[in-house]
Amino acid sequence: MFRVLLLVCVAASVTTGVPVYEATPLNSHIIEFPGGDGQMHVVDLSEPPDMEVLYEIQRNPANNLYLLFTRRNPDTAQTLIMNNEDSIRYSYYNPNLETVVIAHGWLSNQNTDINAAIRTVYLQKKDVNVIVLDWRRLAMSGYVTAATGVPNVGRGLGQFLRFLNRVTGASFRNMHLIGFSLGAHLVGNAGRELGGDIARVTGLDPAGPLWHYNSNRISAADAVYVEAIHTDGGVLGLGIGTEVAHADFFPNGGNSQPGCLTGICDHNRAWELFASTVTHNHLIANKCESSWQLTWNSCRGTDQLPLGNDDIRKFGIGMYRVNTGRRYPF
């Protein structure tokens, strides 16, 4: 099974403001990229996006599902509806608690493994509001269409959080946005929509294809603290694999993970590691002074920072490496 053959892409824009991306002719524009179904799917990066879907997403950011889970309803969601104040007031949402938002990746929905895994460990750890963003209307489209529409879905999430703030008074400085793969760029755009006032944004192996030189990718400007966990980077990786945040973590060098034989496994390991650290907070990374140190596992700086965890006031800057085990809790 072949891996990603092209990661270098450029962005253009159409008059609608919806970005459209093209593959460069340096290599084949055919890649394989994993969906939430655990399978690799062939993607033609040169195909045109579905503009009908993109225009719908752009016109109506409220067409995504915002599903609330709390300790009072840990398994059965309450649906929060943008611009419907009663849906907030009559829910279990508590503006005095932290709010954690989870955004899945491509070909995924509310039932994808990442959502249940992160939701469960948070609610077991402490009393928080967990909001699962189901953006399947776009995520179930072709990869190029989904990637092109991600910034608009992210801005829609930001608008929803602004509405939540207006209705309840919930502080942006008490919110943590977590996104996997395409979802990492999505939550970055949500934070950007709010002027970087969100306390923390975590990108879990941010998607690489169509994002390497994309101005809409996750960035350090998106929150007070932005971190990225890179588990499948490199030339043939599915993730972006380069520094994008305040703190960038490269477990085991960031390219391949112990116990993994496929790119899907490496890619998914980002959210598996994160979920484990919410419970254990045990993966303490060393700061790297250069890419050479990162690659050759010689990061010995005294400046250390825990990978992941649930600390909404966490902060750090730089590249970090931590070596992990093959199996949970890693």
C-alpha positions as CSV (number, residue, x, y, z in Angstrom):
1,M,0.0,0.0,0.0
2,F,1.5,3.3,-1.0
3,R,1.7,6.2,1.3
4,V,1.3,9.9,0.6
5,L,3.2,10.8,-2.6
6,L,2.6,14.5,-2.5
7,L,2.6,16.9,0.3
8,V,3.6,20.2,-1.3
9,C,0.6,22.2,-2.5
10,V,-0.3,25.8,-3.1
11,A,-3.5,27.7,-2.4
12,A,-5.5,30.0,-4.6
13,S,-8.8,31.7,-4.0
14,V,-11.9,32.3,-5.9
15,T,-14.1,35.4,-5.8
16,T,-16.4,33.8,-3.2
17,G,-13.5,33.8,-0.7
18,V,-13.6,29.9,-0.6
19,P,-10.0,28.7,-1.0
20,V,-9.2,26.2,-3.8
21,Y,-6.0,24.2,-3.8
22,E,-3.9,22.7,-6.6
23,A,-1.3,20.0,-6.6
24,T,2.1,21.0,-7.9
25,P,3.4,19.0,-10.9
26,L,6.5,17.9,-9.0
27,N,5.1,14.4,-8.3
28,S,1.9,12.5,-8.7
29,H,-1.2,14.2,-7.4
30,I,-2.7,10.8,-6.4
31,I,-2.3,10.0,-2.7
32,E,-3.9,7.7,-0.1
33,F,-5.3,9.3,3.0
34,P,-7.1,7.6,6.0
35,G,-10.7,8.2,6.8
36,G,-12.5,7.7,10.1
37,D,-13.5,4.2,9.0
38,G,-9.9,3.1,9.5
39,Q,-9.3,2.5,5.8
40,M,-7.0,4.2,3.3
41,H,-8.8,6.0,0.5
42,V,-7.4,7.1,-2.9
43,V,-7.5,10.9,-3.3
44,D,-6.9,12.9,-6.4
45,L,-5.5,16.2,-5.1
46,S,-6.1,17.8,-8.5
47,E,-9.9,17.2,-8.6
48,P,-12.0,20.3,-8.3
49,P,-13.9,20.7,-5.0
50,D,-17.7,20.4,-4.9
51,M,-18.6,24.1,-4.9
52,E,-22.3,23.3,-4.1
53,V,-21.3,21.8,-0.8
54,L,-18.8,24.6,-0.1
55,Y,-21.4,27.3,-0.8
56,E,-23.8,25.6,1.6
57,I,-21.2,25.4,4.3
58,Q,-20.2,29.0,3.8
59,R,-23.8,30.3,3.9
60,N,-24.9,28.3,7.0
61,P,-22.3,27.7,9.7
62,A,-25.1,26.5,11.9
63,N,-25.6,23.2,10.0
64,N,-23.0,21.4,12.1
65,L,-24.0,19.4,15.2
66,Y,-22.8,20.6,18.6
67,L,-23.2,17.7,21.0
68,L,-22.9,18.4,24.8
69,F,-21.7,15.7,27.3
70,T,-21.3,16.3,31.0
71,R,-21.1,14.2,34.1
72,R,-24.9,14.4,34.2
73,N,-25.1,13.0,30.7
74,P,-21.8,11.2,30.0
75,D,-23.2,8.9,27.3
76,T,-26.2,10.6,25.8
77,A,-25.7,13.9,24.1
78,Q,-27.7,17.1,24.4
79,T,-27.8,19.1,21.1
80,L,-26.8,22.7,21.4
81,I,-28.2,24.8,18.5
82,M,-26.6,28.0,17.3
83,N,-28.9,31.0,17.7
84,N,-31.3,29.0,19.8
85,E,-30.8,30.3,23.4
86,D,-33.2,27.8,24.9
87,S,-31.1,24.9,23.7
88,I,-28.3,26.3,25.8
89,R,-30.3,27.4,28.9
90,Y,-32.2,24.1,29.2
91,S,-29.1,22.0,28.8
92,Y,-26.6,20.8,31.4
93,Y,-24.0,23.3,30.1
94,N,-22.3,25.0,33.1
95,P,-20.4,28.2,32.1
96,N,-18.4,28.0,35.3
97,L,-16.7,24.9,34.2
98,E,-14.1,24.4,31.5
99,T,-15.3,23.7,28.0
100,V,-13.6,21.1,25.9
101,V,-14.4,20.9,22.2
102,I,-13.4,17.9,20.1
103,A,-13.3,18.0,16.3
104,H,-12.9,14.8,14.3
105,G,-11.2,14.4,10.9
106,W,-12.1,13.3,7.4
107,L,-14.8,10.7,6.7
108,S,-15.8,10.8,10.3
109,N,-18.7,11.8,12.6
110,Q,-19.8,12.0,16.2
111,N,-19.4,8.2,16.6
112,T,-15.7,8.1,15.5
113,D,-13.4,6.6,18.1
114,I,-11.5,9.8,18.9
115,N,-14.7,11.5,20.3
116,A,-15.6,8.7,22.8
117,A,-11.9,8.3,23.8
118,I,-11.2,11.9,24.7
119,R,-14.7,12.6,26.1
120,T,-14.5,9.6,28.4
121,V,-11.1,10.4,29.9
122,Y,-12.0,14.1,30.5
123,L,-15.3,13.3,32.3
124,Q,-13.5,10.6,34.4
125,K,-10.8,13.1,35.3
126,K,-12.9,16.2,36.2
127,D,-16.2,18.0,35.8
128,V,-16.2,19.7,32.5
129,N,-18.4,20.5,29.5
130,V,-17.4,18.4,26.5
131,I,-18.8,19.5,23.2
132,V,-18.3,17.1,20.3
133,L,-18.5,18.9,16.9
134,D,-20.0,16.7,14.2
135,W,-19.1,18.3,10.9
136,R,-20.0,15.2,8.8
137,R,-21.9,17.3,6.2
138,L,-18.5,18.4,4.9
139,A,-16.2,15.7,6.3
140,M,-18.0,13.0,4.3
141,S,-17.2,14.8,1.0
142,G,-14.1,14.1,-1.1
143,Y,-10.8,15.1,0.6
144,V,-10.2,18.1,-1.6
145,T,-13.7,19.5,-0.9
146,A,-13.4,18.8,2.8
147,A,-10.0,20.4,3.1
148,T,-11.2,23.4,1.1
149,G,-14.2,23.9,3.4
150,V,-12.4,23.4,6.7
151,P,-11.7,27.1,7.3
152,N,-15.4,28.0,7.0
153,V,-16.4,25.2,9.4
154,G,-13.8,26.5,11.8
155,R,-15.1,30.0,11.6
156,G,-18.6,28.6,12.2
157,L,-17.4,26.9,15.3
158,G,-15.9,30.2,16.5
159,Q,-19.2,31.9,15.8
160,F,-21.0,29.2,17.9
161,L,-18.6,29.7,20.8
162,R,-19.1,33.5,20.6
163,F,-22.9,32.8,20.8
164,L,-22.3,30.5,23.8
165,N,-20.3,33.2,25.4
166,R,-23.0,35.8,24.8
167,V,-25.8,33.5,26.2
168,T,-24.0,32.1,29.3
169,G,-21.0,34.3,29.9
170,A,-18.6,31.4,29.5
171,S,-15.1,32.7,29.2
172,F,-13.0,32.0,26.1
173,R,-10.1,31.7,28.5
174,N,-11.8,28.6,30.0
175,M,-12.0,26.8,26.6
176,H,-9.8,24.1,25.1
177,L,-10.3,23.2,21.4
178,I,-8.9,19.8,20.3
179,G,-8.9,18.7,16.7
180,F,-7.5,15.6,14.8
181,S,-6.0,15.7,11.3
182,L,-8.3,18.0,9.2
183,G,-10.0,18.8,12.5
184,A,-6.7,20.3,13.8
185,H,-6.8,23.0,11.1
186,L,-10.5,23.4,11.8
187,V,-10.1,24.3,15.5
188,G,-7.2,26.6,14.6
189,N,-9.6,28.6,12.4
190,A,-12.1,28.6,15.2
191,G,-9.6,30.2,17.5
192,R,-8.6,32.7,14.8
193,E,-12.2,33.7,14.4
194,L,-12.2,34.7,18.1
195,G,-9.0,36.7,17.8
196,G,-6.8,34.2,19.6
197,D,-8.6,34.6,22.9
198,I,-9.3,30.9,23.4
199,A,-7.1,29.5,26.2
200,R,-5.7,26.5,24.4
201,V,-5.8,24.8,21.0
202,T,-4.4,21.3,20.5
203,G,-3.8,20.0,17.0
204,L,-3.5,16.2,16.8
205,D,-1.2,15.3,13.9
206,P,-2.6,18.1,11.7
207,A,-3.3,16.9,8.2
208,G,-0.5,17.4,5.6
209,P,-1.9,17.2,2.1
210,L,-3.0,20.6,0.9
211,W,-1.8,22.3,4.1
212,H,2.0,22.7,4.0
213,Y,1.9,26.2,2.5
214,N,-1.7,27.0,3.3
215,S,-2.3,30.2,5.2
216,N,-5.4,28.7,6.8
217,R,-3.5,26.0,8.6
218,I,-3.3,25.8,12.4
219,S,-0.9,28.4,13.8
220,A,0.4,30.0,17.0
221,A,-1.9,33.0,16.5
222,D,-5.0,30.9,17.1
223,A,-5.0,30.8,20.9
224,V,-3.2,31.9,24.0
225,Y,-1.4,28.6,23.8
226,V,-1.3,26.4,20.7
227,E,0.3,23.0,20.6
228,A,0.6,20.3,18.0
229,I,1.4,16.6,18.4
230,H,3.1,15.2,15.3
231,T,3.1,11.4,14.9
232,D,3.2,10.8,11.2
233,G,5.2,13.6,9.6
234,G,8.1,13.3,7.3
235,V,8.2,13.2,3.5
236,L,5.8,10.2,3.3
237,G,3.7,11.1,6.3
238,L,0.0,11.8,6.5
239,G,0.6,14.7,9.0
240,I,2.1,18.1,8.3
241,G,5.2,17.2,10.2
242,T,6.6,20.7,10.7
243,E,6.4,23.3,13.4
244,V,3.1,25.1,13.4
245,A,2.4,26.1,17.0
246,H,3.9,27.6,20.2
247,A,4.9,24.1,21.2
248,D,5.4,21.2,18.7
249,F,5.7,17.7,20.1
250,F,7.4,15.0,18.0
251,P,6.9,11.7,19.9
252,N,9.6,9.2,18.9
253,G,10.8,11.6,16.3
254,G,7.4,12.4,14.9
255,N,7.5,10.1,11.9
256,S,6.7,6.5,13.0
257,Q,5.4,5.2,16.3
258,P,6.4,2.0,18.3
259,G,4.0,-0.8,17.7
260,C,2.7,0.7,14.4
261,L,3.2,-0.9,11.0
262,T,1.0,1.4,9.0
263,G,0.5,5.1,8.4
264,I,-3.0,5.0,9.8
265,C,-1.7,3.6,13.1
266,D,1.0,6.4,13.2
267,H,-1.5,9.1,12.4
268,N,-4.1,7.9,15.0
269,R,-1.4,7.5,17.7
270,A,-1.6,11.3,18.2
271,W,-5.1,11.2,19.7
272,E,-4.4,8.0,21.5
273,L,-1.3,9.6,23.2
274,F,-3.3,12.7,24.0
275,A,-6.2,10.7,25.6
276,S,-3.7,8.8,27.7
277,T,-2.0,11.9,29.0
278,V,-5.3,13.4,30.1
279,T,-5.5,10.5,32.6
280,H,-1.8,10.0,33.4
281,N,0.1,13.2,32.4
282,H,3.2,11.0,32.2
283,L,4.8,11.8,28.9
284,I,7.4,14.5,29.7
285,A,9.2,15.8,26.6
286,N,12.6,17.4,26.4
287,K,13.1,20.5,24.4
288,C,15.1,20.2,21.2
289,E,17.5,23.0,20.1
290,S,17.6,21.8,16.4
291,S,15.9,19.4,14.0
292,W,19.1,17.4,14.1
293,Q,18.6,16.8,17.8
294,L,15.0,15.9,17.3
295,T,15.8,13.4,14.6
296,W,18.7,11.7,16.4
297,N,17.0,11.6,19.8
298,S,19.6,13.8,21.4
299,C,17.3,16.4,23.0
300,R,18.8,16.8,26.4
301,G,17.7,20.3,27.4
302,T,16.6,20.9,30.9
303,D,13.5,22.7,29.6
304,Q,10.8,20.0,29.7
305,L,7.1,20.1,28.9
306,P,4.4,17.5,29.3
307,L,2.9,16.3,26.0
308,G,-0.9,16.7,26.0
309,N,-2.7,16.7,29.3
310,D,-5.8,18.6,30.5
311,D,-4.1,21.7,31.9
312,I,-5.9,24.6,30.3
313,R,-3.3,27.1,31.6
314,K,-0.4,25.1,30.1
315,F,2.2,27.1,28.1
316,G,5.5,26.4,26.4
317,I,7.5,27.3,23.3
318,G,9.7,25.2,21.0
319,M,10.2,21.7,19.6
320,Y,10.0,18.8,22.0
321,R,10.6,15.1,21.8
322,V,9.4,12.3,24.0
323,N,9.9,8.5,23.5
324,T,6.9,6.3,24.3
325,G,6.0,2.7,24.6
326,R,4.2,0.5,22.1
327,R,0.9,0.1,24.0
328,Y,-1.4,2.0,26.2
329,P,-0.7,4.0,28.3
330,F,2.4,4.4,26.2
